[in-house]
Amino acid sequence: MMKRVTGIGGVFFKSGDPKSLQAWYEKHLDIGLWEPAKGY
């Protein structure tokens, strides 16, 4: 059985390239798609 991340404890990262950050979350933490916040 593959282990999955169930939470990240409220740790969030700001990024100048939200698409790359989103891809990293998906690849390494198996967290699905989300809409990046506007204005940050």
C-alpha positions as CSV (number, residue, x, y, z in Angstrom):
1,M,0.0,0.0,0.0
2,M,1.4,3.4,-1.0
3,K,1.5,6.0,1.8
4,R,-0.1,9.3,1.1
5,V,0.3,12.8,2.6
6,T,-2.8,13.7,4.6
7,G,-1.8,17.2,5.7
8,I,1.0,19.7,5.5
9,G,0.5,21.3,8.9
10,G,-0.3,24.8,7.6
11,V,3.1,25.3,5.9
12,F,2.7,27.3,2.7
13,F,5.2,28.7,0.2
14,K,5.1,31.8,-1.8
15,S,6.4,31.5,-5.4
16,G,7.2,33.7,-8.3
17,D,6.3,30.7,-10.5
18,P,3.1,29.2,-9.1
19,K,2.7,26.7,-11.9
20,S,6.1,25.1,-11.1
21,L,5.3,25.1,-7.4
22,Q,2.0,23.4,-8.2
23,A,3.8,20.7,-10.3
24,W,6.3,20.1,-7.4
25,Y,3.4,19.6,-4.9
26,E,1.7,17.2,-7.3
27,K,4.9,15.2,-8.0
28,H,6.4,15.0,-4.5
29,L,3.4,15.3,-2.2
30,D,0.6,13.9,-4.4
31,I,-1.5,17.0,-3.8
32,G,-4.0,17.6,-6.6
33,L,-4.6,20.8,-8.6
34,W,-5.7,24.0,-7.0
35,E,-6.2,27.6,-8.4
36,P,-3.1,29.7,-7.4
37,A,-4.0,32.7,-5.3
38,K,-4.4,36.0,-7.2
39,G,-2.4,39.1,-6.2
40,Y,0.4,37.4,-4.2
